[in-house]
Amino acid sequence: MSKQRIAVAVDGPAGAGKSSISKAVAKQLGYLYIDTGAMYRAVTWAVLKAGVNPTDEAAVAALLPDLSLRMEPTEDAFKVFVNGEDVTSLIRTQEVNGAVSQIAAIKAVRDFLVAQQRAMASAGGVILDGRDIGSVVLPNAELKIYLTASVEARAKRRWLETPDKESVSLETIKESVMARDEMDTNRKESPLVCVPEAIVINSDNLSFDETAARMVQLITATEK
């Protein structure tokens, strides 16, 4: 009898490698990978494009009913579309990096995206990563993982994946990561937490492949 595939919640701070590792693990296991951070980035991009101030909660909320988000798997990752426009690379800019925490702290935005994320995860065989997956989005997930690393390691990873890295220093990214940690941990709506039942993986002394292998081991051991 084949094992029943599960819902996996992966949480952790900015730059811990959640997205890239979850993506690789999902591909290896034939799971669906849902990058919740990309969904928040897509909303942030739409807000900035519309000329709306990210701190104006009412104006941001007013944009949501007309916003269509779609994530389309590709051979090595996925594409993100906002109202039919491919924004996959546009959501990784420093401008979006600087505003995404403010957008993610807005209750209307979280409610809008959490409903979509729960619907995607309802069939099982999914890996979702973000800040509040185990605590808020999928509190009943069969497996919860908290992936973390030092600020220095996370800042370097974030700098390497920034498209306009020539125009921003590693030190600036480090300050941005520390500010993001502060905001994500202390925000009123769904703060970043490591729930008691989560299994912690610290990737400071693990390679990408070793971290992914540890996650695969945990998932296959949890499958019913």
TIZA-204923 format. One record per residue (C-alpha): x, y, z; residue number from 1. Coordinates in Angstrom, 2 decimals. Example, Ala and Ser with C-alpha at 12.3 -4.5 7.8 and 13.67 -1.06 7.14 Angstrom:
! residues 2
+---------+---------+---------+------+
:      c1 :      c2 :      c3 : resi :
+---------+---------+---------+------+
:   12.30 :   -4.50 :    7.80 :    1 :
:   13.67 :   -1.06 :    7.14 :    2 :
+---------+---------+---------+------+
END
This chain:
! residues 224
+---------+---------+---------+------+
:      c1 :      c2 :      c3 : resi :
+---------+---------+---------+------+
:    0.00 :    0.00 :    0.00 :    1 :
:    1.43 :    3.38 :   -0.97 :    2 :
:    2.08 :    5.96 :    1.73 :    3 :
:   -0.28 :    8.90 :    2.13 :    4 :
:    1.44 :   12.15 :    1.23 :    5 :
:    1.31 :   14.86 :    3.86 :    6 :
:    1.23 :   18.63 :    4.28 :    7 :
:    4.60 :   20.02 :    5.38 :    8 :
:    4.92 :   23.43 :    7.07 :    9 :
:    8.37 :   25.04 :    6.84 :   10 :
:    8.97 :   28.22 :    8.85 :   11 :
:   12.03 :   30.29 :    9.60 :   12 :
:   13.62 :   33.72 :    9.34 :   13 :
:   14.51 :   35.62 :    6.15 :   14 :
:   17.37 :   34.13 :    4.13 :   15 :
:   17.41 :   30.74 :    5.89 :   16 :
:   17.12 :   28.97 :    2.53 :   17 :
:   13.51 :   27.84 :    3.09 :   18 :
:   12.38 :   28.47 :   -0.48 :   19 :
:   15.31 :   26.94 :   -2.38 :   20 :
:   15.55 :   23.90 :   -0.12 :   21 :
:   11.77 :   23.31 :    0.04 :   22 :
:   11.65 :   23.60 :   -3.75 :   23 :
:   14.39 :   20.98 :   -4.20 :   24 :
:   12.79 :   18.60 :   -1.68 :   25 :
:    9.36 :   18.93 :   -3.30 :   26 :
:   10.84 :   18.13 :   -6.71 :   27 :
:   12.64 :   15.06 :   -5.33 :   28 :
:    9.49 :   13.72 :   -3.63 :   29 :
:    6.99 :   14.74 :   -6.29 :   30 :
:    5.29 :   17.17 :   -3.90 :   31 :
:    3.75 :   20.52 :   -4.81 :   32 :
:    5.89 :   23.41 :   -3.56 :   33 :
:    4.09 :   26.62 :   -2.58 :   34 :
:    6.34 :   29.63 :   -1.94 :   35 :
:    4.17 :   31.77 :    0.31 :   36 :
:    6.89 :   34.43 :    0.45 :   37 :
:    6.62 :   34.85 :   -3.32 :   38 :
:    2.88 :   35.40 :   -2.88 :   39 :
:    3.50 :   38.23 :   -0.39 :   40 :
:    6.18 :   39.64 :   -2.69 :   41 :
:    3.73 :   39.56 :   -5.60 :   42 :
:    1.18 :   41.56 :   -3.61 :   43 :
:    3.96 :   43.99 :   -2.58 :   44 :
:    4.99 :   44.44 :   -6.21 :   45 :
:    1.37 :   45.14 :   -7.18 :   46 :
:    1.02 :   47.70 :   -4.37 :   47 :
:    4.21 :   49.52 :   -5.39 :   48 :
:    3.26 :   49.42 :   -9.07 :   49 :
:   -0.11 :   50.96 :   -8.24 :   50 :
:    1.67 :   53.81 :   -6.46 :   51 :
:    0.06 :   52.91 :   -3.14 :   52 :
:    1.95 :   53.62 :    0.09 :   53 :
:    2.68 :   50.23 :    1.78 :   54 :
:    1.77 :   51.79 :    5.15 :   55 :
:   -1.72 :   52.78 :    3.96 :   56 :
:   -3.59 :   49.65 :    5.05 :   57 :
:   -6.98 :   50.75 :    3.72 :   58 :
:   -5.57 :   51.53 :    0.25 :   59 :
:   -3.67 :   48.21 :    0.16 :   60 :
:   -6.79 :   46.29 :    1.18 :   61 :
:   -8.78 :   48.06 :   -1.53 :   62 :
:   -6.44 :   46.62 :   -4.19 :   63 :
:   -6.96 :   42.98 :   -3.19 :   64 :
:  -10.36 :   42.18 :   -4.75 :   65 :
:   -8.98 :   42.98 :   -8.22 :   66 :
:   -5.73 :   41.06 :   -7.71 :   67 :
:   -5.30 :   37.70 :   -9.43 :   68 :
:   -2.27 :   35.63 :   -8.35 :   69 :
:   -1.13 :   32.51 :  -10.13 :   70 :
:    1.90 :   30.27 :   -9.53 :   71 :
:    2.90 :   28.08 :  -12.44 :   72 :
:    5.44 :   25.26 :  -11.92 :   73 :
:    8.40 :   25.09 :  -14.30 :   74 :
:   11.13 :   22.47 :  -14.71 :   75 :
:   13.43 :   24.01 :  -12.07 :   76 :
:   11.17 :   26.36 :  -10.08 :   77 :
:    7.94 :   28.25 :  -10.76 :   78 :
:    6.69 :   31.46 :  -12.30 :   79 :
:    4.59 :   34.05 :  -10.51 :   80 :
:    1.89 :   35.97 :  -12.36 :   81 :
:   -0.04 :   39.02 :  -11.17 :   82 :
:   -3.14 :   39.73 :  -13.27 :   83 :
:   -1.57 :   37.69 :  -16.08 :   84 :
:    1.82 :   39.47 :  -16.01 :   85 :
:    4.95 :   37.40 :  -15.31 :   86 :
:    6.58 :   39.10 :  -12.29 :   87 :
:    8.94 :   36.25 :  -11.30 :   88 :
:   12.11 :   38.36 :  -11.45 :   89 :
:   10.43 :   41.67 :  -10.56 :   90 :
:    9.46 :   40.47 :   -7.07 :   91 :
:   13.12 :   39.87 :   -6.08 :   92 :
:   14.32 :   43.49 :   -6.27 :   93 :
:   15.60 :   45.46 :   -3.28 :   94 :
:   12.56 :   47.76 :   -3.55 :   95 :
:   10.23 :   44.81 :   -2.94 :   96 :
:   12.58 :   43.47 :   -0.23 :   97 :
:   12.25 :   46.78 :    1.60 :   98 :
:    8.44 :   46.85 :    1.61 :   99 :
:    7.34 :   43.21 :    1.87 :  100 :
:    7.36 :   43.06 :    5.70 :  101 :
:    5.02 :   46.05 :    5.88 :  102 :
:    2.63 :   44.45 :    3.39 :  103 :
:    2.82 :   41.05 :    5.12 :  104 :
:    1.86 :   42.66 :    8.44 :  105 :
:   -1.51 :   43.85 :    7.07 :  106 :
:   -4.38 :   41.63 :    8.26 :  107 :
:   -6.40 :   41.98 :    5.04 :  108 :
:   -3.39 :   40.79 :    2.99 :  109 :
:   -2.77 :   37.83 :    5.29 :  110 :
:   -6.43 :   36.77 :    5.24 :  111 :
:   -6.49 :   37.06 :    1.43 :  112 :
:   -3.40 :   34.87 :    0.95 :  113 :
:   -3.97 :   32.39 :    3.81 :  114 :
:   -7.32 :   31.38 :    2.29 :  115 :
:   -5.56 :   30.63 :   -1.01 :  116 :
:   -2.72 :   28.75 :    0.71 :  117 :
:   -5.08 :   26.52 :    2.73 :  118 :
:   -7.05 :   25.65 :   -0.39 :  119 :
:   -3.82 :   24.67 :   -2.18 :  120 :
:   -2.69 :   22.48 :    0.75 :  121 :
:   -5.98 :   20.68 :    1.38 :  122 :
:   -5.17 :   17.70 :   -0.86 :  123 :
:   -1.84 :   16.87 :    0.86 :  124 :
:    1.46 :   16.24 :   -0.88 :  125 :
:    2.47 :   19.88 :   -0.43 :  126 :
:    5.31 :   21.86 :    1.12 :  127 :
:    4.54 :   25.43 :    2.18 :  128 :
:    7.19 :   27.74 :    3.53 :  129 :
:    6.92 :   31.09 :    5.20 :  130 :
:    6.85 :   32.70 :    8.65 :  131 :
:    3.57 :   31.48 :   10.14 :  132 :
:    2.77 :   28.26 :    8.29 :  133 :
:    2.89 :   25.93 :   11.30 :  134 :
:    1.27 :   28.43 :   13.67 :  135 :
:   -1.47 :   30.00 :   11.52 :  136 :
:   -1.77 :   28.77 :    7.92 :  137 :
:   -1.55 :   25.01 :    8.52 :  138 :
:   -1.84 :   24.45 :   12.28 :  139 :
:   -2.79 :   20.80 :   11.62 :  140 :
:    0.10 :   20.01 :    9.25 :  141 :
:    1.45 :   16.49 :    9.83 :  142 :
:    5.05 :   17.78 :    9.85 :  143 :
:    6.38 :   21.18 :   10.95 :  144 :
:    9.98 :   22.20 :   10.33 :  145 :
:   11.76 :   25.36 :   11.54 :  146 :
:   14.73 :   26.10 :    9.29 :  147 :
:   17.19 :   28.65 :   10.62 :  148 :
:   20.79 :   29.90 :   10.32 :  149 :
:   22.97 :   32.72 :   11.66 :  150 :
:   22.36 :   36.31 :   10.51 :  151 :
:   25.71 :   36.29 :    8.67 :  152 :
:   24.91 :   33.12 :    6.71 :  153 :
:   21.42 :   34.33 :    5.87 :  154 :
:   22.60 :   37.78 :    4.73 :  155 :
:   25.15 :   36.22 :    2.38 :  156 :
:   22.51 :   33.95 :    0.82 :  157 :
:   20.09 :   36.84 :    0.40 :  158 :
:   22.81 :   39.01 :   -1.20 :  159 :
:   23.74 :   36.25 :   -3.67 :  160 :
:   20.12 :   35.94 :   -4.88 :  161 :
:   19.57 :   39.71 :   -5.28 :  162 :
:   19.39 :   40.57 :   -9.01 :  163 :
:   20.82 :   44.07 :   -8.48 :  164 :
:   23.59 :   42.93 :   -6.10 :  165 :
:   26.17 :   45.24 :   -7.75 :  166 :
:   24.28 :   48.21 :   -6.32 :  167 :
:   23.92 :   46.92 :   -2.76 :  168 :
:   26.56 :   45.86 :   -0.21 :  169 :
:   26.54 :   42.70 :    1.88 :  170 :
:   26.50 :   44.89 :    5.00 :  171 :
:   23.33 :   46.64 :    3.77 :  172 :
:   21.68 :   43.27 :    3.20 :  173 :
:   22.74 :   42.14 :    6.69 :  174 :
:   21.12 :   45.23 :    8.22 :  175 :
:   18.01 :   44.55 :    6.12 :  176 :
:   17.86 :   40.92 :    7.32 :  177 :
:   18.21 :   42.02 :   10.96 :  178 :
:   15.46 :   44.63 :   10.52 :  179 :
:   13.28 :   42.00 :    8.85 :  180 :
:   13.84 :   39.61 :   11.77 :  181 :
:   12.82 :   42.34 :   14.21 :  182 :
:    9.68 :   43.20 :   12.25 :  183 :
:    8.66 :   39.60 :   11.53 :  184 :
:    9.11 :   38.52 :   15.17 :  185 :
:    7.30 :   41.46 :   16.74 :  186 :
:    4.48 :   42.17 :   14.29 :  187 :
:    0.93 :   41.99 :   15.61 :  188 :
:   -0.45 :   39.80 :   12.80 :  189 :
:    0.91 :   36.23 :   12.69 :  190 :
:    4.47 :   36.85 :   13.93 :  191 :
:    7.35 :   34.51 :   13.11 :  192 :
:    7.38 :   31.77 :   15.76 :  193 :
:    8.90 :   28.36 :   16.19 :  194 :
:    5.96 :   26.26 :   17.40 :  195 :
:    6.81 :   23.70 :   20.12 :  196 :
:    6.10 :   20.71 :   17.86 :  197 :
:    8.39 :   21.92 :   15.05 :  198 :
:   11.64 :   20.10 :   14.33 :  199 :
:   14.47 :   22.65 :   14.18 :  200 :
:   17.12 :   22.39 :   11.45 :  201 :
:   20.04 :   24.83 :   11.78 :  202 :
:   21.80 :   24.94 :    8.40 :  203 :
:   24.91 :   26.90 :    9.50 :  204 :
:   27.11 :   23.80 :    9.31 :  205 :
:   25.12 :   21.90 :    6.70 :  206 :
:   25.47 :   22.10 :    2.94 :  207 :
:   22.42 :   22.69 :    0.76 :  208 :
:   22.28 :   18.97 :   -0.08 :  209 :
:   22.66 :   17.90 :    3.56 :  210 :
:   19.84 :   20.22 :    4.64 :  211 :
:   17.58 :   18.93 :    1.86 :  212 :
:   18.42 :   15.30 :    2.75 :  213 :
:   17.48 :   15.93 :    6.38 :  214 :
:   14.13 :   17.34 :    5.28 :  215 :
:   13.46 :   14.41 :    2.93 :  216 :
:   14.24 :   12.01 :    5.79 :  217 :
:   11.75 :   13.77 :    8.09 :  218 :
:    8.99 :   13.79 :    5.46 :  219 :
:    9.33 :   10.14 :    4.43 :  220 :
:    9.41 :    9.11 :    8.12 :  221 :
:    6.16 :   11.04 :    8.76 :  222 :
:    4.21 :    9.81 :    5.72 :  223 :
:    1.48 :    7.39 :    6.75 :  224 :
+---------+---------+---------+------+
END
